[in-house]
């Protein structure tokens, strides 16, 4: 099992699987990858921002729900996501798509939600 904890506190140089993760809203990014699936946690620093991101991502359902399962929750300003897939390639594709949408959602809050950020 691979477990990483990547500090991303207002830095611009951090990345996760090649994706730039230097969001100003993030304070900690951690993920775990194992045979049973993948866990991904992002600390947005406020319950409001985490809930907004959750709502934006919740409407994007998995294209192959019989092959990939994604469970999300918000607690204490953190978005937690658990992925399970029947094969590593489905896990990789789902995770990659999720990070793309997470990036877009977070950048949108940073750009247009100046009053919402803590």
Buried (B, 14 or more C-beta within 10 A) or exposed (E): EEEEEBEBEEEEEBEBEEEEBEBBBBBBBBBBBEEEBBBBBBBBBBBBBBBBBBEBBEEEEBEEEEBBBBEBEBEEBBBBBBBBBEEEEBBBBBBEBBBEBBBEBBEEBBEEEEEEBE
